[in-house]
Amino acid sequence: MSRRTMLRGAVGGSAVALALPLLEIMLDQHGEALASGGPLPRRLITWFFGNGCALNVGGDVNSGLRFWPTTQGPGYDVTPQLAPLAAAGVIDYCSVLSRFDVKAAGEHRRGHHDGCTLFSGHPFIELPVDGANYSSKSGGPTIDQVAASEIGSQTFLPSVQLQISKRIVTSEGPTLQYLSHKGPDQPLPQIANPQEAWNKLFASFTPANDPAAPHRLAALDAVSEDAKALQLRVGTADRIRLQAHLESVAQIRTQIAATAPECVQPPQPSETNADIDGQEQLISVNQVMSDLLALAFACDITRVASVQFTGSVGYTVFNDLGQNVGHHDMTHEAGQNEAVDAATIYAMARFADLLAALRNTPEAAGNLLDNSCALVSSDCSSGLTHSTFDQPIIVAGSGGGALKYPGVHYRSPSSENSSDVLLACLRTVCPEASEVGGSLGYSNTPLSAILA
């Protein structure tokens, strides 16, 4: 069976289709490649949290952050800020990288703008401020869009951009507002509404602008007869997998509905990333988005994604932690270091939720995390210092066997270029890639320390 096989049906005269996960009937006789002879798909994710980490006050002389382990290599010690990854059972998939320098920051012109260049390797381009403190745009494509330009044509969507917190700054230009950029003048807006994310990923097979189109979440019901027919064609393992897939889709549909009880029936979708009593629902929204992304990868709808958890210079308030101050302001107060520490742990717990969603989704003999690479970083080492040296960096996943497993803590002995990390990540999905970035951020040397 072709990897592109879909379940099909109709609702109210509109055709709908639902993508399938990788079934045994789609694999070769060894279960290690597609029936067509092609390799299993590999995915790339960039994941961002704003304003850096808490400072390691009076602690480890080797680093200014509480983020870093004290030991190197595999089996590194797990710091409190990394503990959520261990609790979720995904720490072995994580390589932690310290003492790297964001060379693309160049002349270090402006705080958080400098640190955001880590994701592209290109120095930012200054813009007229128009009343803001500062303004800039990306100097080149971010690494996810470099990958999408190479492999995006192989899937229904070249890439997808998701956003969790809505408290992002919009007045200092595209560099801070968006995580993903095709180029200097092509920032890619993120989707913050889980229902809109569902529609983009799973319901794009119905007329998008037809006001008479049915509620697209009803696609699951429409394809049920085709699903029953397929179950008669496949083996026992595939029948179980297909049923689990349909139940997963149904569960996410229920989650989306529960996220916004005030939702009205489309065609005009209502807001689902809605505040309750003025507070963002970060945990539930992040979980739904993580599950959606795992399902999109499983169905090979896209292989490239970016997730902006919180924004650079963002004003997310972590109400779940009992905080009532915007995160950016908090990171600029030395006396708030413990609160910043708690916020970093909270962010890593949400990243762990995504990794767990990938790890818990089977694919061939392994799982999605085995065939993914996720790059995590921020826009500075800490909001208090604005330093672009030693920003928090994690590379997670096995990258289809391209990355070391278990992961390692690698402490650069020479302030290596963070773009070396970008090139190593890019090679997990584009093995022939030879360079990334530009100017001072240019790299043609992938970081071998994390490659298998």
FENBEL-V993464 format. One record per residue. N is the residue number from 0. PSI is psi in degrees with one decimal (NA if undefined). Layout:
# FENBEL-V993464
((N/PSI) (N/PSI))
This chain:
# FENBEL-V993464
((0/141.1) (1/145.6) (2/-21.5) (3/5.3) (4/136.7) (5/155.6) (6/136.2) (7/154.7) (8/-167.4) (9/144.7) (10/121.5) (11/33.0) (12/-5.4) (13/133.0) (14/137.0) (15/156.0) (16/148.9) (17/125.0) (18/157.2) (19/154.0) (20/176.0) (21/115.0) (22/159.6) (23/-33.7) (24/-14.6) (25/-3.7) (26/165.9) (27/-179.8) (28/-17.5) (29/-8.7) (30/20.7) (31/-2.4) (32/169.6) (33/156.2) (34/-27.7) (35/-9.5) (36/-10.5) (37/157.9) (38/161.5) (39/145.6) (40/148.6) (41/149.1) (42/157.4) (43/131.9) (44/137.3) (45/137.2) (46/127.0) (47/135.8) (48/137.8) (49/156.6) (50/15.8) (51/-161.2) (52/176.0) (53/147.6) (54/148.0) (55/79.4) (56/118.6) (57/21.4) (58/-131.7) (59/123.8) (60/-14.8) (61/-10.0) (62/150.1) (63/1.2) (64/153.5) (65/-6.0) (66/-36.9) (67/140.8) (68/159.5) (69/-22.2) (70/158.6) (71/172.8) (72/-170.0) (73/159.1) (74/25.2) (75/157.9) (76/143.7) (77/113.8) (78/162.4) (79/-32.9) (80/-21.4) (81/-7.6) (82/-35.9) (83/-30.3) (84/-36.5) (85/-41.7) (86/-32.8) (87/-4.7) (88/25.3) (89/6.7) (90/-31.2) (91/-19.2) (92/-2.0) (93/124.4) (94/126.7) (95/129.2) (96/126.7) (97/161.0) (98/36.0) (99/155.6) (100/133.2) (101/86.8) (102/-28.8) (103/-17.8) (104/-20.9) (105/-109.9) (106/4.7) (107/63.4) (108/-34.9) (109/99.4) (110/-116.1) (111/-30.6) (112/-40.5) (113/-48.0) (114/-29.5) (115/-19.7) (116/-11.3) (117/-35.4) (118/-9.7) (119/-31.0) (120/9.0) (121/132.0) (122/143.2) (123/163.9) (124/123.6) (125/142.1) (126/159.4) (127/138.3) (128/-29.4) (129/45.8) (130/-10.0) (131/172.0) (132/-36.0) (133/161.0) (134/141.7) (135/166.5) (136/162.7) (137/140.5) (138/-5.3) (139/-178.0) (140/140.7) (141/161.3) (142/-32.7) (143/-36.1) (144/-24.9) (145/-43.9) (146/-43.8) (147/-34.1) (148/-22.5) (149/-40.5) (150/-3.8) (151/-26.2) (152/-10.4) (153/-7.2) (154/168.0) (155/-44.0) (156/130.2) (157/-37.0) (158/166.9) (159/144.3) (160/121.6) (161/155.2) (162/138.4) (163/-67.7) (164/141.1) (165/-4.2) (166/64.6) (167/155.1) (168/134.6) (169/4.4) (170/-2.2) (171/22.1) (172/170.7) (173/-27.5) (174/-44.5) (175/-29.0) (176/-33.5) (177/148.3) (178/-36.0) (179/133.0) (180/129.8) (181/-26.7) (182/-175.0) (183/-32.6) (184/23.4) (185/61.1) (186/146.6) (187/112.3) (188/144.4) (189/155.6) (190/121.7) (191/-14.0) (192/115.3) (193/-33.5) (194/-38.5) (195/-36.9) (196/-42.2) (197/-49.6) (198/-40.8) (199/-40.2) (200/-39.2) (201/-9.5) (202/26.5) (203/9.3) (204/4.0) (205/157.5) (206/114.9) (207/-29.8) (208/15.1) (209/109.7) (210/-16.1) (211/-3.0) (212/144.9) (213/166.9) (214/119.3) (215/-15.8) (216/-13.0) (217/0.7) (218/-34.9) (219/-43.4) (220/-36.5) (221/-29.5) (222/8.5) (223/-38.5) (224/-40.6) (225/-36.7) (226/-41.6) (227/-39.5) (228/-40.6) (229/-37.2) (230/-24.6) (231/-17.1) (232/-21.5) (233/169.6) (234/-180.0) (235/-45.7) (236/-40.8) (237/-34.8) (238/-41.9) (239/-42.8) (240/-41.5) (241/-42.8) (242/-40.3) (243/-38.1) (244/-46.3) (245/-37.4) (246/-35.4) (247/-43.7) (248/-43.5) (249/-38.6) (250/-43.3) (251/-38.2) (252/-41.3) (253/-40.2) (254/-43.3) (255/-42.9) (256/-38.1) (257/-26.3) (258/-25.9) (259/80.2) (260/-18.5) (261/1.6) (262/137.2) (263/164.2) (264/130.7) (265/171.5) (266/-22.1) (267/106.1) (268/142.8) (269/166.4) (270/130.6) (271/-15.7) (272/64.8) (273/139.3) (274/150.4) (275/118.0) (276/38.7) (277/6.5) (278/135.3) (279/146.2) (280/69.4) (281/-40.8) (282/-49.3) (283/-40.5) (284/-43.2) (285/-39.7) (286/-43.2) (287/-45.7) (288/-39.2) (289/-43.7) (290/-39.6) (291/-42.7) (292/-41.0) (293/-41.5) (294/-39.0) (295/-40.3) (296/-43.8) (297/-35.6) (298/2.0) (299/36.8) (300/-35.0) (301/160.0) (302/1.9) (303/132.4) (304/152.5) (305/143.1) (306/117.0) (307/101.0) (308/-55.9) (309/159.5) (310/156.7) (311/134.0) (312/30.4) (313/158.0) (314/35.2) (315/136.0) (316/122.1) (317/76.9) (318/-31.2) (319/-23.6) (320/6.0) (321/16.1) (322/151.5) (323/18.0) (324/138.6) (325/141.1) (326/-42.4) (327/-48.9) (328/-39.2) (329/-39.3) (330/-12.8) (331/9.4) (332/115.4) (333/-33.9) (334/-8.1) (335/17.0) (336/-38.3) (337/-36.3) (338/-38.6) (339/-39.3) (340/-46.2) (341/-37.6) (342/-37.7) (343/-42.6) (344/-40.8) (345/-44.2) (346/-42.0) (347/-29.4) (348/-37.1) (349/-36.1) (350/-39.0) (351/-34.5) (352/-41.0) (353/-47.5) (354/-39.2) (355/-38.2) (356/-39.2) (357/-44.2) (358/-33.1) (359/-0.8) (360/108.7) (361/149.7) (362/118.9) (363/-126.9) (364/-4.4) (365/-134.7) (366/174.9) (367/-35.0) (368/-29.1) (369/-28.6) (370/24.4) (371/158.4) (372/125.0) (373/122.6) (374/123.5) (375/132.1) (376/-174.9) (377/-157.8) (378/5.4) (379/166.2) (380/-52.6) (381/148.9) (382/-26.2) (383/-34.1) (384/-23.5) (385/14.0) (386/140.6) (387/8.2) (388/133.3) (389/41.9) (390/150.8) (391/129.3) (392/129.3) (393/137.1) (394/117.4) (395/153.2) (396/166.7) (397/-8.8) (398/36.0) (399/27.3) (400/-0.6) (401/-21.0) (402/154.0) (403/137.0) (404/124.5) (405/159.8) (406/170.1) (407/161.9) (408/119.7) (409/119.5) (410/113.7) (411/128.6) (412/-5.8) (413/28.2) (414/52.1) (415/159.0) (416/127.3) (417/-20.0) (418/-21.0) (419/-35.1) (420/-42.9) (421/-45.5) (422/-37.1) (423/-41.7) (424/-43.6) (425/-37.9) (426/-17.7) (427/-28.8) (428/-22.1) (429/80.1) (430/-24.8) (431/-1.8) (432/134.7) (433/-13.2) (434/157.7) (435/162.5) (436/-171.6) (437/161.9) (438/-132.4) (439/-18.6) (440/2.5) (441/141.4) (442/137.0) (443/21.1) (444/93.3) (445/145.7) (446/104.7) (447/-20.9) (448/-23.5) (449/-3.1) (450/142.5) (451/NA))
